[in-house]
Amino acid sequence: MKPKNYYEIFKLYPPVDLNQLQHAYKQLIFEFHPDRNPDRQEWAIERTMEIVEGYKILSDPEKREGYDFQIRNDIRREAGKMFGIEKGFLMKSRKSKEEAEAEECFKKGLAYFEDKDDWGQARHEWSQALKLVPGFANACYNLGVLFGYQGRFKEAVECFERVVRTNSSDTEAKKILGVAMGHVYGKRT
């Protein structure tokens, strides 16, 4: 669930200062206000509400920090490989009971993630998947993204560090780890 890109709506791109944002906000409110669009009232009201919501997020430094993380990063929708699960030298042809249950938890987490009100349940499902299969990298990755969406960057860092330890060739996880660390340690990337 990628959020609306308010930077595109405001026709501004980071970094944005408050004066630029205020100027764009006033122009858009004037253009889309319901009083100026009497033949499309419902549309104008929706657009105006969207502009007000975007302004509230982009004008608040804390809200913008979490929002910026959201528009740049998304969860993984495929279960992917579960590391450290192979037993012996031969690849298994069937999933173990734990792997199958972990994959079901992963899928449930995806479904819950689509509604922001259900993010706690998504977190629970992905955590369960990791309890069943500790090397389930994409479940851990998704937890990291979810923590980032919530502005909980220390927890996001822990998740992405774990993903990178599990799969050192995961360049996307390394990149997002750097971004999350920037939020924790003050250097924005």
VENVEN-V352126 format. One line per field, one symbol per residue. ss: DSSP state (~ for helix, > for strand, _ for the rest). burial: b if it has 24 or more other C-alpha atoms within 12 Angstrom, else e. Layout:
BEGIN
ss=???
burial=???
END
This chain:
BEGIN
ss=_____~~~~~_______~~~~~~~~~~~~~~~_~~~_~~~~~~~~~~~~~~~~~~~~~__~~~~~~~~~~~~_________>______________~~~~~~~~~~~~~~~~~__~~~~~~~~~~~~~~~~~___>~~~~~~~~~~~~~___~~~~~~~~~~~~~~____~~~~~~~~~~~~~~~____
burial=eebebbbebbeeeeebeeeebeebbeebbeebbeeeeeeeeeeeeebbebbbbbbebbbeeeebbbbbbbebbbbbeebebbbebeeeeeeeeeeeeebeebbbbbbbbbbebeeeeebebbbbbbbbbbebbbbbbbbbbbbbbbbbbbbbbbbbbbbbbbbbbbbeeeebbbebbbbbbebeeeeee
END
